Amino acid sequence: MSSTKPVLHYWKGRGRAEIIRLTLAAVGIEWEDAPYLNEPADFEKLRSEGKLFFF
């Protein structure tokens, strides 16, 4: 297994990524949440810069 810590790029709150967080915790893998999706304005900035493939 890789020695690098995975980084989860999603909102800080629960949502579609919550199952990923729960799974990582259940199997004992430490991970980091990406720091740039804390507020709706962060999402809008990424969207306006064209960094989201679905918008």
N, C-alpha and C positions, 0 to 999 in steps of 0.2 A: 504494500500500500504506500501511497505517496506520503512524504513527510511534510508537505506544505498544507497549511490550513485553508480549507475552502472558504470562499467569500460568497455570500448570498446577496444578490442584487435585487432587492425588492423593498417595498414599504416596510417601515419598522413595525407597523401593526399587523394583526392577524389578517389573513386573506388566503389567496391561493398558495402562497409559500409556506403557510403554517404547517402543512403536512410534511414539508421538507425539513423544517426546523424540528418537528416532533420526531421524525425518523432519525435525523442526525443525533439528537439527544438520546434516543432509545438505544442506538448502537454505540454510544460513547464517543462520537466524533466531535471535536471542538471545531467551531466555525466562527466566522465574523459576519456581521451584517454590514453591507456597503453603507458608508456614511452619507451618501449624497441624496438619498430619497427619504428625507424626513418630513418635508412639507410639500403641499401641492405645487408651490412655486418652483420647487426643484424639478418636478416632473415637467412642468410647462417649459422650463429652461431647456431641458434635454430634448423635448419635442420640437421647440422652435429652432434648435441647432441641428435638427435632422439626425440625432443620435439614436432614435428609437425606430426600429424597422417596421413597426406596425402603425405608425402615424405619419 
